[in-house]
C-alpha cells in the first residue's frame, strides 16, 4: 500500500517556509506574534492528530502507516522546533486547571513549556522553570502590577478571548517592560491551555514615555505663551474651522465666539492691513511657509499686533491652512520705543557740529553722520565699507597710531591727527574716542585746521615779537652804555653832565 505525506503537514510546512523566507529576505523578525500564535496552534493540533493516529495505527498494527506517521511526526516536531528557535519573541505554554470558586488562577497554573528566548527576556535560569515555573514567572512581575496581571488572566480564562497585557518586570533595581500575547483555548477536561509569546517592549515604552514628556512640555509651553493654533480651509467664504482654546487668552473671545461667524476673523482685521493680509493668503506660496504681521481688533475693542505663521497642507478633504497666531503687541511697542530712541539719537548726531564715526570691534565703520560725509568727502556708502585707519596716511599712523588698547580700558582718549580727505586734502582733526558697552567704539572728529592755522600764526607772531624785543633790549643797552661814555667825557672836560 502506497503511503503519502499528510496533505495538512505539507501545507503547514509551505506556509512556515514561505513566511520565514519572506521575513529573512527583508531582514526583519521571522514572524509576528499573531503569525507565531497561528502556526503554533495549527502545529499543536496537527501534532495531537498525529499522536492519535499513531495510537490508532499501533492498535491496528499497520506498520507502514505507523512508520509514515512517525516520520511525519518527526518532521512536524522539527518544524515546530525551527519555528520556536527563530523567534525574537519568547514562547510559552501553560495549562490552567478548572478553578474552585474564590481561588486564584495562580495556584491552578502549571508551566508546560518555555523557550530559551522567553527565559532571556525574563532573565530567569531555565532550570528554575523546570523545577517550579510559576513562582519564577510571577517573581519577575513588578509588585504594583501583579494584581492587575492576575485579574486580566482570570478574565481571559473565562472569556477565552485573545489576551494582550503589558507588564513591568522588576529585575534588581531595573524596570523592564514586556508584552504577553496569548490565545487561551478550552480542553475537553475543562482546563485551558495558553500558548503565547512574550516581547521585550522596554525601548518602545521608554520612547513612548519620552514622547509623552515631550508633548507635555510642549503643551505647557504653548499654554504658557500667547499662542493659538488654527486650521482654515482654502475657501474665501470661510475664515477658520478650528481654533485652540488659547485664543481666549489672546483675543478675549471664547472659542465658540471665534468660530460663530464665517468671516469673524477677517472683519476684525485693521483696515490698513486687511487688503495686504487677504491678498497674501490668496497668493499663498505652493511650498514653504508664510509669516505675516498684522493688527486685529480684540474683544476689549483694542487692536493687538499678531504674528501669523502658517503652512498649506493637502489631505483627503482638500487643502487647508494650518498655522499659529502669536500676540506680539508688547514686542511691537518695544520696537516702536527703540525706533523712536534711535530716531532721536540719529537726529542728535545729524545736528552735531562734529563728524561722528562708530566702528565695530575690529575698527570697521558702521555708522556715520552727515558732518563726517562733508568733512571727508566720501559718500556714506563708501565710508561704511572702510576701516577707520583708511582715513589716515601710513606716515600719520606710524607717528601717532590709534590707541585701541587704551580705549578698551574704558578711558576716553583725546588725540590730534592729520586726516586725508577723498580729494587728497589734509585736515587736522581732534579725536575724542571711547569704547561702548557692546564692544563697539565711538569717536567724534572736530576739524581744527583753522584753529591750528591761527595757533601757528600766533606762534609766528610771538616769535617775531620775541626777536623785536631782543633787538630793542640790545639797542637800549647800547644807548645806556653810550650815554655813560658821554657823561664820562664831559666829566673829564669839567663840563655839566648831560645824561
LINUR-V928994 format. One record per residue. RES is the residue in three letters. SS is DSSP state (H for helix, E for strand, L for the rest). Layout:
res: {RES RES}
ss: {SS SS}
//
This chain:
res: {UNK UNK UNK UNK UNK UNK UNK UNK UNK UNK UNK UNK UNK UNK UNK UNK UNK UNK UNK UNK UNK UNK UNK UNK UNK UNK UNK UNK UNK UNK UNK UNK UNK UNK UNK UNK UNK UNK UNK UNK UNK UNK UNK UNK UNK UNK UNK UNK UNK UNK UNK UNK UNK UNK UNK UNK UNK UNK UNK UNK UNK UNK UNK UNK UNK UNK UNK UNK UNK UNK UNK UNK UNK UNK UNK UNK UNK UNK UNK UNK UNK UNK UNK UNK UNK UNK UNK UNK UNK UNK UNK UNK UNK UNK UNK UNK UNK UNK UNK UNK UNK UNK UNK UNK UNK UNK UNK UNK UNK UNK UNK UNK UNK UNK UNK UNK UNK UNK UNK UNK UNK UNK UNK UNK UNK UNK UNK UNK UNK UNK UNK UNK UNK UNK UNK UNK UNK UNK UNK UNK UNK UNK UNK UNK UNK UNK UNK UNK UNK UNK UNK UNK UNK UNK UNK UNK UNK UNK UNK UNK UNK UNK UNK UNK UNK UNK UNK UNK UNK UNK UNK UNK UNK UNK UNK UNK UNK UNK UNK UNK UNK UNK UNK UNK UNK UNK UNK UNK UNK UNK UNK UNK UNK UNK UNK UNK UNK UNK UNK UNK UNK UNK UNK UNK UNK UNK UNK UNK UNK UNK UNK UNK UNK UNK UNK UNK UNK UNK UNK UNK UNK UNK UNK UNK UNK UNK UNK UNK UNK UNK UNK UNK UNK UNK UNK UNK UNK UNK UNK UNK UNK UNK UNK UNK UNK UNK UNK UNK UNK UNK UNK UNK UNK UNK UNK UNK UNK UNK UNK UNK UNK UNK UNK UNK UNK UNK UNK UNK UNK UNK UNK UNK UNK UNK UNK UNK UNK UNK UNK UNK UNK UNK UNK UNK UNK UNK UNK UNK UNK UNK UNK UNK UNK UNK UNK UNK UNK UNK UNK UNK UNK UNK UNK UNK UNK UNK UNK UNK UNK UNK UNK UNK UNK UNK UNK UNK UNK UNK UNK UNK UNK UNK UNK UNK UNK UNK UNK UNK UNK UNK UNK UNK UNK UNK UNK UNK UNK UNK UNK UNK UNK UNK UNK UNK UNK UNK UNK UNK UNK UNK UNK UNK UNK UNK UNK UNK UNK UNK UNK UNK UNK UNK UNK UNK UNK UNK UNK UNK UNK UNK UNK UNK UNK UNK UNK UNK UNK UNK UNK UNK UNK UNK UNK UNK UNK UNK UNK UNK UNK UNK UNK UNK UNK UNK UNK UNK UNK UNK UNK UNK UNK UNK UNK UNK UNK UNK UNK UNK UNK UNK UNK UNK UNK UNK UNK UNK UNK UNK UNK UNK UNK UNK UNK UNK UNK UNK UNK UNK UNK UNK UNK UNK UNK UNK UNK UNK UNK UNK UNK UNK UNK UNK UNK UNK UNK UNK UNK UNK UNK UNK UNK UNK UNK UNK UNK UNK UNK UNK UNK UNK UNK UNK UNK UNK UNK UNK UNK UNK UNK UNK UNK UNK UNK UNK UNK UNK UNK UNK UNK UNK UNK UNK UNK UNK UNK UNK UNK UNK UNK UNK UNK UNK UNK UNK UNK UNK UNK UNK UNK}
ss: {L L L L L L H H H H H H H H H H H H H H H H H H H L L L L L L L H H H H H H H H H H H H H H H H H H H H H H H H H H H H L L H H H H H H H H H H H H H H H H H H H H H H H L L L L E E E E E E E L L L L L L L L H H H H E E E E E E L H H H H H H H L L L H H H H H H H H H H H H H L L E L H H H H H H H H H H H H H H H H H L L L E E E E E E E E E L L E E E E E E E E E E E E E L L L L L E E E E E E E E E L H H H H H H H H H H H H H H H H H H H H H H H L L E E E E E E E L L L L L L L L E E L L L H H H H H L L L H H H H L L L L L L L H H H E L H H H H H H H H H H H H L L L L L L E E E E E E E E E L L L L L E E E E E E E E E E E E E L L E E E E E E E E E E L H H H H H H H H H H H H H H H H H H H H H H H L L L E E E E E L L L L E E E E E L H H H H H H H L L L H H H H L L L E H H H H E L H H H H H H L L L L H H H H L L L L L E E E E E E E E L L L L L E E E E E E E E E E L L L L L E E E E E E E L H H H H H H H H H H H H H H H H H H H H H H H H H H H H H H H H H H H H H H H H H H H H H L L L L L L}
//
